[in-house]
């Protein structure tokens, strides 16, 4: 499976909204863009979040899947095989593997990125479109 990268960028003088660029060429820089930014992945892919070298972001503090109800049921669809977490290489990057249940072919999942600039935390909510690879 593939590894996909989402790069985040913000400066001290404009900490929000976060600029998000994925490796498919999708880009969001406004709150409206953010509501529509969808990174497309396949089940089994690895997703990596990185801070742009020119950003003033000091850290990614959390990446959390928001509740994704399944067809109006109270059960939630969790798509990360384990919680997104920092990569153990000192880079400040985070990663997670996508793992959908066998009975789902696709899902649109919202998540939050929490990051720090100048000692203050900020949060943004992009989306992931996950599809099971076709055989």
Helices and strands as residue ranges (DSSP letters): E 3-11, E 14-22, E 27-28, H 31-36, E 38-42, E 46-51, E 59-65, E 85-86, E 94-97, E 106-117, E 120-124, E 127-131
